[in-house]
Amino acid sequence: MSAVRLNPRPRGVFIAALLLLTLALAGAIALQAYRTFLDHRATAERVLRDNARLAAARFGQRAGMELYYVAFMPPIDALWRVKAGPLPSPPRLGVGFEPDAARFWRHTRYTFRMNLRTGGIEIAGTRPSAAALRWLRDTLPIHARTVYDSTEHLAAIVRRVDGVRRAVVYTVLPTKPGVAQRALGFEADPMAFEPFYTMGAEKSPLLPRPLTGGVIYDSLGSAIVTDADGLELYRTPVQYQPTFAARDSFEGILGAMRVQVALRPDMAPKLIIGGMPRSNLPMLLSLLALTAGLVVAALLQLRREHELARLRADFVSGVSHELRTPLAQIRMFSETLLLGRVRSDEERVRSLEIIDQEAHRLTHLVENLLHFSRSEQRLTRLSPAAAPLAPLLRQAAEGFAPLAAARTVALRTELADDVVALVDADALHQMLLNLLDNAVKYGPSGQTVTLGLTASDGRARISVDDQGPGIPAPDRERIWDRFWRLERDRGSAVAGTGIGLSVVRELVALHGGRAWVEDAPGGNGAGGAGGAGGAGARFVIELPLVPQAMDAPGAPPVRADAGVTA
């Protein structure tokens, strides 16, 4: 019954889709929260602009009342009392006024009496210019018909005429039917209105006190008053940015002056219940970035797990293949011997040799697996001792020679004598077998593999040279990773577990040394970034020498063997 191998990819795709959906949902929630904030802020700003409109209206209403009752009405009443007699001049008319009215009256230029039908006019005081008189004759009759309200008993015109700001305040005398109407009034400097803009602010502030928390008038907002033509008549000493500003107008009978009120920006928290909504965009962006980071980390982890699962699957497949081949050989030749099918003593010896070789291969593979398992659990322990390296390397080469010969590979040694290092003999044997097996497995048939040993600068260097395709420069670090194989070897018929070189580097590191790969000497450099093309590879192990060997003068002699036989 064949085993069914479940593909983990659909599960990984499902989890990735869930993570991306989570990120999209988090983005949608953040967007909705930000839109809600914008709606709340827009509502708060509308409330503040409504407050600004209320403040502008209250300013115009309060200042208009002060002008009407304190500045305009007293002199109009005085003129009304002398409507049939001689026209008094401003100094004579102002006798007996209240202090506020008296201060304003000092800025009066003249009084007048005018026939609204004929345009005849009588002046008492400083006579205006001809242009001002023409303007008065042309404007006053129209204004009296269109703006003047007989129930209010007065009206005002505030304009700039002949280069002078003028405030003309008048009343229309009632007459019998058929008798021409007459107007009584005066002209003053509208800059004299300034005290009346702030008069009564304590009793009637710009905004009701429950809204402002008792903030005094001067710090609540700023105001600018202009005439109907936009010429400025007054501005508060402190002006605020018109972030929350509104415009309003005085009543038409009071000159239709315009006022702009700008609320102090930092008053917004007191005018809005709970204060102005604070922007939650930085927090939302931070949370969204954190969510995105976690999702990306999860996706990377998922990808890593998927890659690890693939590598482990390749590892299991490689181990199975590595075990199946020698076991099949051992079983076949052992059955041959048991069934007596050998025809001569030479065949029997050859069968036993093959069984012995395959048993060595199995032992080597099991040792790799055991060391890999111990390293995964961090249980690897070494017992290094000072030992000459040449005999250990020669012993490993002689033990590996039958395996090399079985693949028609010649094994050659170039070993320097008297090189002594602190090594664990079993670990060194395992490293050498891994490197030799790697060179034989990935090299061509008929090649020569060279095992070398040299010493310099207090370090012993063990090298294994092959005549294979070499290792591309970009992959020369990755080949030491667990389960990792070159892309060109993944689909080939060459079996491998992917742990041999990682075992070598770990054992070398436990000895205090290092391992690397480079082009074999005499190669054409094709193993560089541009790829490998028969240059061969040299795997190097570097181990520290013991102090006695380091003190020996000169380099140790190198002893070369033409080949190693089984």
C-alpha positions as CSV (number, residue, x, y, z in Angstrom):
1,M,0.0,0.0,0.0
2,S,1.6,3.2,-1.1
3,A,1.9,6.2,1.3
4,V,0.1,9.4,0.4
5,R,2.2,12.6,0.7
6,L,0.1,15.6,1.7
7,N,1.0,18.8,0.0
8,P,1.4,21.7,2.5
9,R,1.1,24.4,-0.1
10,P,-2.8,24.8,0.0
11,R,-2.6,25.2,3.8
12,G,0.1,27.8,3.4
13,V,-1.8,29.7,0.8
14,F,-4.9,29.6,3.0
15,I,-3.0,31.0,6.0
16,A,-1.3,33.7,3.8
17,A,-4.8,34.7,2.4
18,L,-6.1,34.9,6.0
19,L,-3.1,37.1,7.0
20,L,-3.6,39.4,4.0
21,L,-7.3,39.6,4.8
22,T,-6.5,40.5,8.4
23,L,-4.2,43.3,7.1
24,A,-7.0,44.5,4.7
25,L,-9.5,44.4,7.6
26,A,-7.2,46.4,9.8
27,G,-6.7,48.9,7.1
28,A,-10.5,49.2,6.6
29,I,-11.0,49.7,10.3
30,A,-8.3,52.3,10.5
31,L,-9.8,54.1,7.5
32,Q,-13.2,54.0,9.0
33,A,-11.9,55.3,12.4
34,Y,-10.1,58.1,10.6
35,R,-13.2,59.0,8.6
36,T,-15.2,59.1,11.9
37,F,-12.6,61.4,13.4
38,L,-12.8,63.7,10.3
39,D,-16.6,63.7,10.7
40,H,-16.4,64.6,14.3
41,R,-13.8,67.3,13.6
42,A,-16.0,68.7,10.8
43,T,-18.9,68.8,13.2
44,A,-16.8,70.6,15.8
45,E,-15.6,73.1,13.3
46,R,-19.1,73.8,12.2
47,V,-20.1,74.4,15.8
48,L,-17.1,76.8,16.2
49,R,-18.1,78.7,13.0
50,D,-21.6,78.9,14.3
51,N,-20.2,80.3,17.5
52,A,-18.2,82.8,15.5
53,R,-21.4,83.9,13.6
54,L,-23.2,84.2,16.9
55,A,-20.3,86.3,18.3
56,A,-20.3,88.6,15.2
57,A,-24.0,89.1,15.5
58,R,-23.8,89.8,19.2
59,F,-21.0,92.3,18.6
60,G,-23.0,94.1,16.0
61,Q,-26.1,94.1,18.1
62,R,-24.4,95.3,21.2
63,A,-22.3,98.0,19.5
64,G,-25.3,99.2,17.5
65,M,-27.4,99.6,20.7
66,E,-24.6,101.6,22.3
67,L,-24.3,103.8,19.3
68,Y,-28.0,104.3,19.0
69,Y,-28.8,105.1,22.6
70,V,-25.6,106.8,23.8
71,A,-24.0,108.4,20.7
72,F,-26.8,109.2,18.3
73,M,-30.1,109.6,20.2
74,P,-29.0,112.5,22.6
75,P,-28.0,114.9,19.8
76,I,-31.0,113.9,17.7
77,D,-33.3,114.6,20.6
78,A,-31.6,118.0,21.1
79,L,-32.1,118.9,17.5
80,W,-35.7,117.7,17.6
81,R,-36.4,120.2,20.3
82,V,-35.1,123.1,18.2
83,K,-36.5,122.0,15.0
84,A,-38.4,125.2,14.3
85,G,-35.9,127.6,15.7
86,P,-32.4,128.7,14.7
87,L,-30.0,125.8,13.9
88,P,-27.5,125.5,16.8
89,S,-23.8,124.8,16.2
90,P,-22.3,121.6,17.7
91,P,-20.7,123.4,20.7
92,R,-24.0,125.0,21.7
93,L,-26.0,121.8,21.1
94,G,-23.7,119.6,23.2
95,V,-24.3,121.4,26.5
96,G,-25.7,119.1,29.2
97,F,-24.9,115.8,27.4
98,E,-23.9,112.7,29.5
99,P,-20.1,112.1,29.6
100,D,-20.0,109.4,26.9
101,A,-22.3,111.4,24.6
102,A,-20.3,114.5,25.3
103,R,-17.0,112.8,24.4
104,F,-18.5,111.6,21.1
105,W,-20.1,115.0,20.4
106,R,-16.6,116.7,20.5
107,H,-15.9,115.0,17.2
108,T,-19.0,116.5,15.5
109,R,-18.2,118.7,12.5
110,Y,-21.5,120.5,11.8
111,T,-25.3,120.3,12.2
112,F,-27.6,120.7,9.2
113,R,-31.3,121.1,8.2
114,M,-32.3,120.0,4.7
115,N,-35.4,120.2,2.5
116,L,-35.5,116.7,1.1
117,R,-37.6,117.8,-1.9
118,T,-35.7,120.9,-3.0
119,G,-32.3,120.0,-1.7
120,G,-32.0,123.3,0.2
121,I,-29.6,122.9,3.1
122,E,-28.7,125.0,6.2
123,I,-25.3,124.4,7.9
124,A,-24.2,125.4,11.4
125,G,-20.5,124.7,12.3
126,T,-17.6,123.7,10.0
127,R,-18.9,123.9,6.5
128,P,-18.2,120.8,4.4
129,S,-16.7,120.9,1.0
130,A,-18.7,121.4,-2.1
131,A,-18.3,117.8,-3.1
132,A,-19.5,116.7,0.3
133,L,-22.6,118.9,0.0
134,R,-23.4,117.5,-3.4
135,W,-23.1,114.0,-2.0
136,L,-25.3,114.9,0.9
137,R,-28.0,116.4,-1.4
138,D,-27.9,113.4,-3.7
139,T,-27.8,110.7,-1.0
140,L,-29.9,111.8,1.8
141,P,-33.3,111.9,0.0
142,I,-32.8,108.4,-1.4
143,H,-31.6,107.1,2.0
144,A,-34.6,108.6,3.8
145,R,-37.0,106.9,1.4
146,T,-35.3,103.5,1.3
147,V,-33.6,103.0,4.7
148,Y,-34.9,105.4,7.2
149,D,-37.4,103.9,9.7
150,S,-39.8,106.3,11.2
151,T,-40.4,104.1,14.2
152,E,-36.7,104.4,15.1
153,H,-36.6,108.2,14.6
154,L,-33.1,108.2,13.1
155,A,-30.7,106.7,10.6
156,A,-27.0,106.9,9.8
157,I,-24.8,106.9,6.7
158,V,-21.1,105.9,7.2
159,R,-19.1,106.5,4.0
160,R,-15.9,108.0,2.8
161,V,-16.6,111.1,0.7
162,D,-14.1,113.5,-0.8
163,G,-11.2,111.6,1.0
164,V,-12.8,112.0,4.4
165,R,-14.5,109.4,6.5
166,R,-18.0,110.7,7.4
167,A,-20.8,109.6,9.6
168,V,-24.0,111.4,8.9
169,V,-26.8,110.9,11.5
170,Y,-30.2,112.4,10.8
171,T,-33.9,112.3,11.6
172,V,-36.9,113.2,9.4
173,L,-39.4,115.7,10.7
174,P,-43.0,114.7,10.3
175,T,-45.0,117.1,8.1
176,K,-48.6,117.7,6.9
177,P,-49.7,116.2,3.6
178,G,-48.4,118.2,0.7
179,V,-45.6,119.9,2.8
180,A,-42.0,119.0,1.9
181,Q,-40.2,116.8,4.4
182,R,-37.2,118.2,6.2
183,A,-34.2,116.3,7.7
184,L,-32.3,117.4,10.8
185,G,-28.9,115.9,11.6
186,F,-25.2,116.2,12.1
187,E,-21.9,114.9,10.7
188,A,-19.2,113.3,12.9
189,D,-15.9,111.5,12.5
190,P,-16.8,107.7,12.5
191,M,-13.4,107.0,14.2
192,A,-15.1,108.4,17.3
193,F,-17.3,105.3,17.5
194,E,-14.4,103.3,18.9
195,P,-15.4,103.5,22.6
196,F,-18.9,102.2,21.8
197,Y,-17.6,98.9,20.2
198,T,-16.4,97.6,23.6
199,M,-18.9,99.4,25.8
200,G,-21.2,97.0,27.7
201,A,-18.9,94.0,26.9
202,E,-19.0,92.8,30.6
203,K,-22.8,92.7,30.5
204,S,-23.2,91.4,27.0
205,P,-20.0,89.4,26.0
206,L,-19.4,88.0,22.5
207,L,-20.7,84.6,23.6
208,P,-22.8,83.5,26.6
209,R,-20.8,82.9,29.6
210,P,-21.9,79.2,30.0
211,L,-20.2,78.5,26.7
212,T,-16.9,80.4,27.5
213,G,-16.3,79.3,31.0
214,G,-16.0,82.9,32.2
215,V,-13.2,83.9,29.8
216,I,-12.9,87.7,29.6
217,Y,-13.9,89.6,26.5
218,D,-10.5,90.7,25.4
219,S,-9.1,87.2,25.2
220,L,-12.2,85.5,23.6
221,G,-11.7,86.8,20.1
222,S,-10.7,89.6,17.8
223,A,-12.9,92.0,15.8
224,I,-12.5,94.3,12.8
225,V,-15.1,96.9,11.8
226,T,-15.3,98.4,8.4
227,D,-17.7,100.8,6.6
228,A,-19.9,99.7,3.7
229,D,-17.0,100.3,1.3
230,G,-14.7,98.0,3.3
231,L,-12.6,100.8,4.8
232,E,-11.4,99.9,8.2
233,L,-12.8,101.8,11.1
234,Y,-11.7,99.8,14.1
235,R,-9.7,96.7,15.1
236,T,-9.0,95.1,18.5
237,P,-5.4,95.4,19.7
238,V,-5.0,91.6,19.6
239,Q,-5.8,89.8,16.3
240,Y,-6.2,86.1,15.9
241,Q,-5.9,83.9,12.9
242,P,-9.3,83.7,11.1
243,T,-9.5,79.9,11.6
244,F,-12.9,80.2,13.1
245,A,-14.2,83.6,11.8
246,A,-17.6,85.0,10.7
247,R,-18.9,88.3,9.3
248,D,-22.1,90.2,10.2
249,S,-23.5,93.7,9.6
250,F,-24.9,96.5,11.7
251,E,-28.5,97.4,11.0
252,G,-29.0,99.5,7.9
253,I,-30.2,102.5,9.9
254,L,-26.9,102.4,11.8
255,G,-24.8,102.8,8.7
256,A,-24.7,99.1,7.6
257,M,-21.1,98.8,8.9
258,R,-19.6,95.4,8.7
259,V,-17.9,93.4,11.5
260,Q,-15.6,90.3,11.3
261,V,-15.1,88.3,14.5
262,A,-12.3,85.7,14.8
263,L,-12.4,83.3,17.8
264,R,-9.2,82.6,19.5
265,P,-8.1,79.2,18.2
266,D,-7.1,77.8,21.6
267,M,-10.6,78.6,22.9
268,A,-11.9,75.7,20.8
269,P,-11.6,73.1,23.6
270,K,-13.8,75.3,25.9
271,L,-16.4,75.9,23.3
272,I,-16.8,72.2,22.3
273,I,-18.1,69.7,24.8
274,G,-15.2,67.3,25.5
275,G,-12.8,69.5,23.5
276,M,-11.8,69.4,19.9
277,P,-11.4,65.9,18.6
278,R,-7.7,65.1,18.5
279,S,-6.3,63.5,15.4
280,N,-5.9,59.8,15.8
281,L,-4.0,59.4,12.5
282,P,-0.6,58.9,14.1
283,M,-1.9,56.2,16.4
284,L,-3.9,54.6,13.5
285,L,-0.9,54.7,11.3
286,S,1.3,53.2,14.0
287,L,-1.2,50.4,14.7
288,L,-1.6,49.8,11.0
289,A,2.2,49.7,10.5
290,L,2.5,47.3,13.5
291,T,-0.2,45.1,12.0
292,A,1.5,45.2,8.6
293,G,4.8,44.4,10.2
294,L,3.3,41.4,12.1
295,V,1.6,40.2,9.0
296,V,4.8,40.5,7.0
297,A,6.7,38.7,9.8
298,A,4.1,36.0,9.8
299,L,4.2,35.7,6.0
300,L,8.0,35.5,6.1
301,Q,7.8,32.9,8.9
302,L,5.3,31.0,6.9
303,R,7.5,31.1,3.9
304,R,10.5,30.0,6.0
305,E,8.4,27.1,7.4
306,H,7.4,26.1,3.9
307,E,11.0,26.2,2.8
308,L,12.0,24.3,5.9
309,A,9.3,21.7,5.2
310,R,10.6,21.4,1.6
311,L,14.1,21.0,2.8
312,R,13.2,18.4,5.4
313,A,11.2,16.5,2.7
314,D,14.3,16.6,0.5
315,F,16.3,15.5,3.5
316,V,14.1,12.5,4.2
317,S,14.1,11.6,0.5
318,G,17.9,11.9,0.3
319,V,18.4,9.9,3.5
320,S,16.0,7.2,2.2
321,H,17.9,7.0,-1.0
322,E,21.3,7.0,0.7
323,L,20.1,4.1,3.0
324,R,18.3,2.2,0.2
325,T,21.4,1.8,-2.1
326,P,23.9,0.3,0.4
327,L,21.2,-1.8,2.0
328,A,20.2,-3.2,-1.4
329,Q,23.8,-4.0,-2.1
330,I,24.4,-5.7,1.2
331,R,21.2,-7.7,0.9
332,M,21.9,-8.8,-2.7
333,F,25.5,-10.0,-2.0
334,S,24.6,-11.5,1.3
335,E,21.8,-13.5,-0.4
336,T,24.3,-14.5,-3.1
337,L,26.6,-15.9,-0.4
338,L,23.9,-17.6,1.6
339,L,22.5,-19.3,-1.4
340,G,25.9,-20.4,-2.6
341,R,25.7,-18.8,-6.0
342,V,29.3,-17.7,-6.1
343,R,31.3,-19.6,-8.7
344,S,34.8,-19.0,-7.2
345,D,36.7,-17.8,-4.2
346,E,37.4,-14.6,-6.0
347,E,33.7,-13.8,-6.4
348,R,33.1,-14.7,-2.7
349,V,35.9,-12.3,-1.6
350,R,34.6,-9.6,-4.0
351,S,31.1,-10.0,-2.5
352,L,32.4,-9.7,1.0
353,E,34.4,-6.6,0.0
354,I,31.3,-5.0,-1.4
355,I,29.3,-5.8,1.7
356,D,32.1,-4.3,3.8
357,Q,32.2,-1.1,1.6
358,E,28.5,-0.6,1.8
359,A,28.6,-1.2,5.6
360,H,31.2,1.6,5.8
361,R,28.9,3.8,3.8
362,L,26.0,3.1,6.2
363,T,28.2,3.7,9.2
364,H,29.3,7.0,7.7
365,L,25.7,8.0,7.0
366,V,24.5,7.0,10.5
367,E,27.4,8.9,12.1
368,N,26.3,12.0,10.2
369,L,22.7,11.6,11.3
370,L,23.7,11.1,14.9
371,H,25.9,14.1,14.9
372,F,23.2,16.2,13.2
373,S,20.7,15.1,15.9
374,R,23.1,15.9,18.7
375,S,23.8,19.3,17.2
376,E,20.1,20.1,16.9
377,Q,19.8,19.4,20.6
378,R,23.2,21.1,21.3
379,L,24.6,18.0,22.9
380,T,27.8,17.7,20.8
381,R,30.8,17.1,23.0
382,L,34.4,16.8,21.8
383,S,37.5,15.4,23.5
384,P,40.4,17.1,21.7
385,A,43.9,16.0,22.2
386,A,47.3,16.9,20.7
387,A,47.9,14.5,17.8
388,P,49.9,14.5,14.5
389,L,47.5,15.1,11.7
390,A,49.2,13.3,8.9
391,P,48.6,9.8,10.2
392,L,44.9,10.6,10.9
393,L,44.4,11.9,7.4
394,R,46.3,9.0,5.9
395,Q,44.1,6.5,7.9
396,A,40.9,8.3,6.7
397,A,42.1,8.3,3.1
398,E,43.0,4.6,3.2
399,G,39.5,3.8,4.8
400,F,37.8,5.8,2.1
401,A,39.8,4.4,-0.8
402,P,37.5,1.5,-1.5
403,L,34.5,3.7,-1.8
404,A,36.4,6.0,-4.2
405,A,37.7,3.1,-6.2
406,A,34.1,1.8,-6.5
407,R,33.3,5.0,-8.4
408,T,36.5,4.9,-10.5
409,V,38.0,7.9,-8.6
410,A,41.7,8.1,-7.8
411,L,42.5,9.4,-4.3
412,R,45.8,11.2,-3.8
413,T,47.4,12.7,-0.7
414,E,49.9,15.5,-0.1
415,L,50.5,15.5,3.6
416,A,53.1,17.5,5.6
417,D,54.7,15.6,8.4
418,D,55.0,16.8,12.0
419,V,51.9,18.9,11.9
420,V,50.3,18.6,15.4
421,A,47.0,20.1,16.4
422,L,44.4,19.7,19.2
423,V,41.7,17.5,17.6
424,D,39.1,15.0,18.4
425,A,40.1,12.0,16.2
426,D,36.6,10.7,15.6
427,A,35.3,14.2,14.8
428,L,38.2,14.8,12.4
429,H,37.6,11.4,10.8
430,Q,33.9,12.4,10.3
431,M,34.9,15.7,8.7
432,L,37.3,14.1,6.3
433,L,34.9,11.4,5.2
434,N,32.2,14.1,4.6
435,L,34.5,16.2,2.4
436,L,35.9,13.2,0.5
437,D,32.4,11.8,0.0
438,N,31.3,15.2,-1.3
439,A,34.2,15.4,-3.7
440,V,33.6,11.9,-5.1
441,K,29.9,12.2,-5.3
442,Y,29.7,15.5,-7.2
443,G,32.8,15.1,-9.3
444,P,33.1,13.2,-12.6
445,S,34.2,9.6,-13.0
446,G,37.9,9.1,-13.5
447,Q,38.8,12.3,-11.6
448,T,41.6,12.6,-9.1
449,V,40.7,13.8,-5.6
450,T,43.6,15.3,-3.6
451,L,43.8,15.3,0.2
452,G,46.3,17.9,1.4
453,L,47.9,19.1,4.7
454,T,50.0,22.2,5.2
455,A,50.9,24.4,8.1
456,S,51.6,28.2,8.2
457,D,51.1,31.1,10.5
458,G,50.2,28.9,13.5
459,R,47.4,27.2,11.6
460,A,47.0,23.7,10.0
461,R,45.2,23.6,6.7
462,I,43.5,20.5,5.5
463,S,42.3,20.7,1.9
464,V,40.3,18.4,-0.4
465,D,40.5,19.2,-4.1
466,D,38.3,17.8,-6.8
467,Q,37.9,18.2,-10.5
468,G,34.2,18.7,-10.6
469,P,32.2,21.8,-11.8
470,G,33.2,23.9,-8.9
471,I,31.0,26.1,-6.6
472,P,29.6,29.4,-7.9
473,A,30.9,32.3,-5.8
474,P,27.4,33.5,-4.7
475,D,26.7,30.0,-3.2
476,R,29.9,29.5,-1.4
477,E,28.5,30.4,2.0
478,R,25.0,28.9,1.6
479,I,26.4,25.4,0.8
480,W,27.3,25.1,4.5
481,D,23.6,25.6,5.6
482,R,21.6,22.6,6.7
483,F,19.5,20.9,4.0
484,W,20.7,23.3,1.3
485,R,21.9,22.0,-2.0
486,L,23.0,23.8,-5.2
487,E,20.1,24.4,-7.6
488,R,21.8,22.4,-10.3
489,D,22.0,19.3,-8.0
490,R,18.4,19.3,-6.8
491,G,17.0,17.7,-9.9
492,S,20.0,15.5,-10.6
493,A,20.3,11.8,-9.9
494,V,23.0,12.4,-7.3
495,A,21.5,11.7,-3.9
496,G,22.4,13.7,-0.8
497,T,21.1,14.5,2.6
498,G,22.1,18.1,2.6
499,I,23.7,17.9,6.1
500,G,27.3,16.7,5.3
501,L,28.9,20.2,4.9
502,S,26.9,21.7,7.8
503,V,28.3,18.9,10.0
504,V,31.8,19.8,8.9
505,R,31.5,23.4,9.7
506,E,30.0,22.8,13.1
507,L,32.7,20.4,14.0
508,V,35.4,22.8,12.8
509,A,33.9,25.6,14.8
510,L,33.9,23.4,17.9
511,H,37.7,23.0,17.3
512,G,38.2,26.8,17.2
513,G,38.8,26.7,13.4
514,R,37.0,27.7,10.3
515,A,36.0,26.1,6.9
516,W,35.5,27.6,3.5
517,V,35.5,26.7,-0.2
518,E,37.5,28.2,-3.1
519,D,38.6,27.4,-6.6
520,A,40.9,24.5,-6.9
521,P,44.5,25.5,-7.8
522,G,45.1,25.6,-11.5
523,G,41.4,26.2,-12.3
524,N,40.3,28.7,-14.9
525,G,38.2,30.7,-12.5
526,A,34.9,29.5,-14.0
527,G,33.7,28.8,-10.5
528,G,33.3,32.5,-9.8
529,A,30.2,34.6,-10.2
530,G,29.7,33.7,-13.8
531,G,29.2,30.0,-12.9
532,A,31.4,26.9,-12.7
533,G,32.8,25.2,-15.7
534,G,35.3,22.5,-14.7
535,A,37.6,24.6,-12.5
536,G,37.1,22.2,-9.6
537,A,36.6,23.2,-5.9
538,R,38.9,23.2,-2.9
539,F,37.3,22.7,0.5
540,V,39.6,23.9,3.3
541,I,39.6,23.2,7.0
542,E,41.8,25.4,9.1
543,L,42.7,24.4,12.7
544,P,45.0,26.0,15.3
545,L,48.3,24.3,15.9
546,V,49.5,23.3,19.4
547,P,52.2,25.7,20.7
548,Q,55.0,23.1,20.4
549,A,54.3,22.7,16.7
550,M,54.2,26.4,16.3
551,D,57.6,26.8,17.8
552,A,59.2,24.4,15.3
553,P,61.5,26.3,12.9
554,G,60.6,26.2,9.2
555,A,57.7,24.6,7.4
556,P,57.2,20.8,7.8
557,P,58.1,18.7,4.7
558,V,55.3,17.6,2.5
559,R,55.1,14.0,1.6
560,A,53.1,13.2,-1.5
561,D,51.6,9.9,-2.3
562,A,50.8,9.1,-5.9
563,G,47.6,7.3,-4.8
564,V,45.9,5.5,-2.0
565,T,44.9,1.9,-2.5
566,A,42.3,-0.1,-0.7
